[in-house]
Amino acid sequence: MVRAAQRGDDGASRAIVEALHRPVLATIFRFLGAGWRREVEDIAQDVFLKVFRALGSFDPTRAKFTTWVYTFVRNHCYDVLKRRRLPTSSLQAVPDGEASRDVVDRRELLPAADLENQELGRRIGEALASLGEDQRMAFVLREYENLDYSEIAAITGVNEGTVKSRLFRAKEALRERLAPWLEAGA
């Protein structure tokens, strides 16, 4: 299908977009967060434009096509964030004696049953958005897109050990930020 698209076959190009549209949208949304909800479609369209402009340079002996596409997703998401830098939280521990700004009122941990999943999803999204860009991208590609370490390493341009390290730190940070809700049985 990719070779046909490289030769200019519109049907093959359409099939590629149809096959990758949802995973690309989901990755962009999970990486950038809910604050970008209205722009996800436009960002995905920009990614696909870049992919198809560079399609002639794709070499199947060097990478899987999906890995190559996710590299465009990653790079474009980073470009979007550079253009409109969002505030992030530090992952550093709060020194003893200082109050954390993330202290949670226990009453907030017991949402009504019909809102529980929605609330937890929002909290997870906030925790994910608090991660650094490299950790967030590694986490999204591994946990949501189910890519293996070697694919993530190829997409992010680092070795597998660095991917594993980023994933470990991301999971630890998420576990810490979500601990009050996990303890409350969410």
N, C-alpha and C positions, 0 to 999 in steps of 0.2 A: 504494500500500500504506500509506503514512504517513497519507494523508487518511482511509483506511478505519479505521485504528487510532485516529485522532483522533475519529472518529464512534463509537468503542466496539466495533469489529469485533474479536472475540477471535482469530479466525483470522489477521487481518492483524497483530495484535500478536505472536502466536506466530511468524509468518513473519519478523518483524523480529528477534526474539530469535534465531531459528535462523540467520538470515543473519549477524548480528553477534556471536554468542556467541564463536566461536573467535577472531576478530580482537581483540575486547575482552579476552578472557582472556590472549591472547598479549601484548598491549600492557601490561596490568597486570603480568604476570609479568616481562617484560623491564624495565619501569621500576622496579618494586620489588625485583626480584632473587629469587634462589633461597631466601633466608631467609624469604620470605613464601609459599612454595609451598603450604602447608596452608591459607592464608587467601585465595588467589586467587579461588576459586569464590564465597566469601562476599562479597568485595569487588566482584566482577562483578555479583552479585545486587543489591547495594546500588546500584551504578551504574544497572542497568536499572530499579530501583524509582524512582530519581530521574528518569531519562529519561521513564518513563511518567507520572509525576506531573506533569511539566512539558510533556508532549506537546502539550497544547492551545495552548501558547505558541510552538510551533515555526512559523516563517515561512519557507517555501521560497524566498521572494524575497530573503531576507537571507543564507542559507547552505545548503550541501548538507547533507542529513540526517546523513551520516556525519561531517562536520566538526562538526556540532552535538553528536553523540553523543561524539566524541573529546574535546570540551571538557568534558563531564561526567566522562569517564575521567580526564583530566588533573586537574581540580579535586578529584575524590574521592581520587586517589592522593596529592595534596599534603595533603589533610586527614588521610589515614591516617598519613602521615609526620609531620605535626605532632603527632598524638596520641602517637606512639611514635617519637620522634626516634632515628634510627640514626646511629652514628658514621660520619664520612666522612673521606677523606684530602684533604690540601691538594694542589692542582694546581701550587703554587708550586715553582720549581726549588730543589733542595737547594744551599745555599751551598757554595762551594769549601771543601774541608777537612773537611766533615761527611759522615759516612757516611749513605747512604740506607737506610731501614729496608726497602726493597724490593729489596735486593741479592739476587740469585738464585744459588744453588749450581748450577753448570753440570750436575752430575749430575741435578738435578731437571728439566732440560730434555729429557731423553731417556727419556720414559716408554715402557713396553712398547708394541709396535705395536698390540695390541688395546685399549689404554687411551688411545692418543694423542688421538683425537677427543674423548673424554670429558674428558680433562685440559685440552685446549685450550679446550673449551667452558666449563669451570669458570673458567679464567683469564680468558677474555673476559668472563664474568659478573662476576667480581671487578673487572676493570678498568672495566666499565660502571657498576658500583655505586659506584665511586670518583668518578665525575663529579658535578658539581653537578646539582641537580634540573632546572634549565632546560636545560642542555646534554643531559642524559640523555633528557629528554622529546623534545627536538628530534631527537636521534639515533634514538631508537626509532621515532618517527613517520616519519622519512625512510627509514631503512635497513631497518626490518623491516615497516613498514606501507605503504611506497612512496608516501607522500603527497607532493604537490608543495609548494613553498615557500609559495605563497599559502594553501593549506589549513592548513599548520602555523602560519603567521602568524595565521590566523583562530582556530585552536584555542588558541594560547598568548597571544593578545592583544597581539602585538608586530608590528612591520613586517617585511617580507621581508628587509631588510638585517640586522636583528638575528637572524633565523633563520639566515641564511647565516653570520653571525659565530659564533653558538653552535655550528653544525655544524662549522665549521672548527676551533674551539677543542676541541670534543669529539674530533674525529678526530685532532688533534695529540696530545692527552692520551692517547688510546687507543694510538696508534702508539708513544708514548714508554713507556707502561706495559707494552706487549706486545713491545717491541723484543727483549728477551732470548729470547723464544720464537720470534719471527720469524727472528732471526739463527740460531737452532738448527735452522731448517728445519721448524718445526711447521706 
